[in-house]
């Protein structure tokens, strides 16, 4: 029944390479792994313990019990990563998911809620914990022979425990020791062999004061945080460009950003930039009547490589003139009239308008099903546009209509209200996909961020000011644009709104803030990334590293 496992062989080989029996680990990463495995061991036992406690009382599992275990696990994992060099951090979420899956498998494999079931579940939990701790101990001080003996002994105790429970009677299922041992063995191996998460070096891009800043995400919160002004505004740098709104990477490299240098001639649009921040083109649509100063803001690229952008339209009053526009590749050059960029009359017909009546349009996001979402603050809503979308900017591509300016417009649009939630969001301004596939939505006026399913169902409140707080700016900030990094951290551009003699607008203390979460999904910290910003509005995340620039 027993067969050599890859985990055992690998660990023994590591130990021998380190110097044989009793080799003391000097590798910081090995010590970090040991601490993480110990944390995994404790969570496994605690999580299954919550379930056996509920079975004993005859009730349902206490969520508070599970949350408490998750919080302790998160703290232990964070502590391990803070005190020892772990390579890339961020394995906590993946490990927690594996432990939760093992919990479900054990509960399914041991049906019933009687004493026999409770005993078997406790035995499985104890075995998994001891096996993980044994690996952790061997990581810290390699002793292959002792490890091998202890590993086999622990597995034998599981078989004996299950057999003893069968003998006492009352078991819904008997003779299940071998299968549970196989399940537990595979789980331990899976956790130990778990690779570090695929999380590349990333930069947070943020527009403020008509310039574009970058923040090295790996250094945020440290004493040597790295950030720079990537593109300076034109009033300071003759070679600069006036930047605003969200930053979106393009397929094949480069990015787009709202750009309105010298408006109204040339008019505002979406600047196309290479990886070095040099503008190589511009995407400029027509704007609706009544927009005294057109403002490009949101952007997103779908899986097919199509770019979707929003223009704000009228803001505080007047008709709804916000737009959602779909652009067709390529984007690496100005696709409009003949002539070198920049043309003062730069307009492009390489687009198709999906909407021209949005109530103060904001951020744009796409999902894996191809849906496109755009916030509309004055509508107190997020709109959802579903495929199919036009394939080209002409009648052959289902874009044979025209808007009030004569620009190409979609023949048919599949649109619905995704979220209209005054309580949890209010003036919807930002939207971004969460790591679990749900969507975060921000409301700038109320200082709110909430999470919703892809069906538009409210999940939880991420950010809200303390009850009764009304003085502006709110202590928790006023989130406009939002972004999520590969580790699941949530960033928002804090407009720091103030009331100036009845005129509500951004104050002098604009910020970029970061929200981190514990493993129970609760907000852990809201920290300031950068203070003293002027009108921070859009964010975006692109692969990169300032440390080696």
PEPERA-V102496 format. One record per pair of residues at least 24 apart in sequence whose C-alpha atoms are under 8 Angstrom apart, sorted by the first residue. I is the first residue (numbers start at 0). GAP is how many residues later the second one is. Records with the same first field share a line. If there is no record, write none. Layout:
I: GAP + GAP
This chain:
5: 183
6: 182 + 185 + 186
7: 140
10: 124 + 127 + 133
11: 131 + 132
14: 123 + 127 + 128 + 129
15: 128
17: 124
19: 122 + 123 + 124
20: 121 + 122 + 123 + 124
21: 119 + 120 + 121
22: 118 + 119 + 120
23: 116 + 117 + 118
24: 114 + 115 + 116 + 117
27: 56 + 57 + 58
28: 55 + 56 + 57 + 58
29: 109 + 110
30: 53 + 108 + 109
31: 48 + 49 + 52 + 53 + 54
32: 53 + 103 + 106
33: 101 + 102 + 103 + 105 + 106
34: 41 + 42 + 45 + 101
35: 40 + 41 + 44
36: 95 + 96 + 98 + 99 + 154 + 155
37: 94 + 95 + 98
38: 34 + 37 + 38
39: 33 + 55 + 56 + 59 + 89 + 92
40: 87 + 88 + 89 + 91 + 92
41: 31 + 87
42: 26 + 27 + 30 + 56
43: 55 + 59 + 81 + 84 + 85
44: 77 + 80 + 81 + 83 + 84
46: 53 + 56
47: 55 + 73 + 74 + 77
48: 73 + 76
51: 66 + 69 + 70
54: 58 + 59 + 63
55: 57 + 58 + 59 + 62
57: 55
66: 453
69: 448 + 449 + 450
70: 447 + 448 + 449
72: 446
73: 444 + 445
87: 108 + 109 + 111
88: 107 + 108
89: 106 + 107 + 397
90: 105 + 106
91: 427
92: 426
93: 103
94: 96 + 99
95: 423
97: 89 + 93
101: 82 + 85
105: 74
108: 71
109: 62 + 63
110: 61 + 62
111: 60
113: 56 + 57
114: 55
115: 49 + 50 + 53 + 54 + 55
116: 54 + 55
118: 46
119: 41 + 42 + 45
122: 35 + 38 + 39
123: 34 + 56 + 57 + 60
126: 27 + 28 + 30 + 31 + 57
127: 56 + 57 + 60
129: 24
130: 57
131: 56 + 60
134: 57
154: 26
198: 287 + 288
199: 286 + 343 + 344
200: 342 + 343 + 344
201: 283 + 339 + 340 + 341 + 342 + 343
202: 338 + 339 + 340 + 341 + 342 + 343
203: 335 + 336 + 337 + 338
204: 42 + 334 + 335 + 336 + 337
205: 40 + 41 + 287 + 306 + 330 + 331 + 332 + 333 + 334
206: 36 + 37 + 38 + 39 + 329 + 330 + 331 + 332
207: 35 + 36 + 325 + 326 + 327 + 328 + 329 + 330
208: 24 + 324 + 325 + 326 + 327
209: 31 + 32 + 33 + 34
210: 30 + 31 + 32 + 33
211: 31 + 32
214: 331
215: 328 + 329 + 330 + 331
219: 309
220: 308
225: 320 + 321
226: 319
229: 47
230: 46
233: 27
243: 52 + 53 + 293 + 294
244: 51 + 52 + 53 + 236 + 292 + 293 + 294
245: 51 + 52 + 53 + 117 + 235 + 291 + 292 + 293 + 294
246: 52 + 291 + 292 + 293 + 294
247: 51 + 52 + 53 + 292 + 293 + 294
248: 52 + 292 + 293
249: 51 + 55
250: 54
255: 43
256: 40 + 42
257: 37 + 38 + 39 + 40
258: 37
259: 35
263: 29
264: 79 + 80
265: 77 + 78 + 79 + 80
266: 27 + 77 + 78 + 79
267: 26 + 27 + 28
268: 26 + 27
269: 26
271: 59 + 60 + 61
279: 52 + 53 + 54 + 61
280: 50 + 51 + 52 + 53 + 54 + 60 + 61
281: 51 + 52 + 59 + 60 + 64
282: 51 + 52 + 63 + 64 + 65
283: 62 + 63 + 64
284: 62 + 63 + 64 + 66
285: 61 + 119 + 121
286: 26 + 118
287: 25 + 33 + 68 + 116 + 117
288: 32
289: 24
290: 30
296: 64 + 65 + 66 + 241
297: 63 + 64 + 65 + 66 + 240
298: 64 + 65 + 66
299: 64 + 65 + 66
300: 64 + 65
301: 64 + 65 + 68
302: 65 + 67
304: 24
307: 56
308: 55
309: 51 + 52 + 53 + 54 + 64
310: 50 + 51
311: 48 + 49 + 50
312: 45 + 46 + 47 + 48
313: 45 + 46
314: 44 + 45 + 63
315: 62
318: 38 + 40
319: 36 + 37 + 38 + 39 + 40
320: 35 + 36 + 37 + 38 + 39
321: 33 + 34 + 35 + 36 + 37 + 38 + 39
322: 30 + 31 + 32 + 33 + 34 + 35 + 38
323: 29 + 30 + 31 + 32 + 34 + 37 + 50
324: 26 + 27 + 28 + 29 + 30
325: 25 + 26 + 27 + 28
326: 24 + 25
327: 63 + 64 + 65
348: 44 + 58 + 59
349: 42 + 43
350: 41 + 42 + 57
351: 38 + 40 + 41 + 47 + 55 + 56 + 57 + 58
352: 50 + 54 + 55 + 56 + 57
353: 55 + 56 + 59
355: 47
360: 68
361: 66 + 67 + 68
362: 66 + 67 + 68 + 118
363: 66 + 67 + 68
364: 66 + 67 + 68
365: 67
366: 66 + 70
372: 45 + 58
373: 57
374: 53 + 54 + 55 + 56
375: 51 + 52 + 53
376: 49 + 50 + 51 + 52 + 66
377: 49
378: 48
379: 40 + 41 + 42 + 46 + 47 + 48
380: 36 + 37 + 38 + 39 + 40 + 45 + 46 + 47
381: 35 + 36 + 37 + 38 + 46
382: 32 + 33 + 34 + 35 + 36
383: 31 + 32 + 33 + 34
384: 28 + 29 + 30 + 31
385: 27 + 28 + 29
386: 27
388: 24
417: 37 + 38
418: 37 + 38
423: 24 + 25 + 26 + 37
424: 24 + 25
428: 50 + 51 + 52
429: 49 + 50 + 51 + 52
430: 50 + 51
431: 50 + 51 + 52
432: 51
433: 50 + 54
434: 49 + 51 + 53
441: 37 + 38 + 39 + 40
442: 35 + 36 + 37
443: 34 + 35 + 36 + 51
444: 33 + 52
445: 32
446: 27 + 29 + 30 + 31 + 32
447: 30 + 31
448: 30
461: 60 + 61
462: 60
471: 24 + 25 + 26 + 27
472: 24 + 25 + 34
475: 50
479: 56 + 57 + 58
480: 56 + 57 + 58
481: 56 + 57 + 58
482: 56 + 57 + 58
483: 57
484: 56
487: 28
488: 25 + 26 + 27 + 28
489: 24 + 25 + 26
490: 24
491: 47
492: 43 + 44 + 45 + 46
493: 42 + 43
494: 40 + 41 + 42
505: 28 + 29
506: 27 + 28
507: 24 + 25 + 26 + 27
508: 24 + 25
509: 24 + 25 + 26
510: 25
511: 24
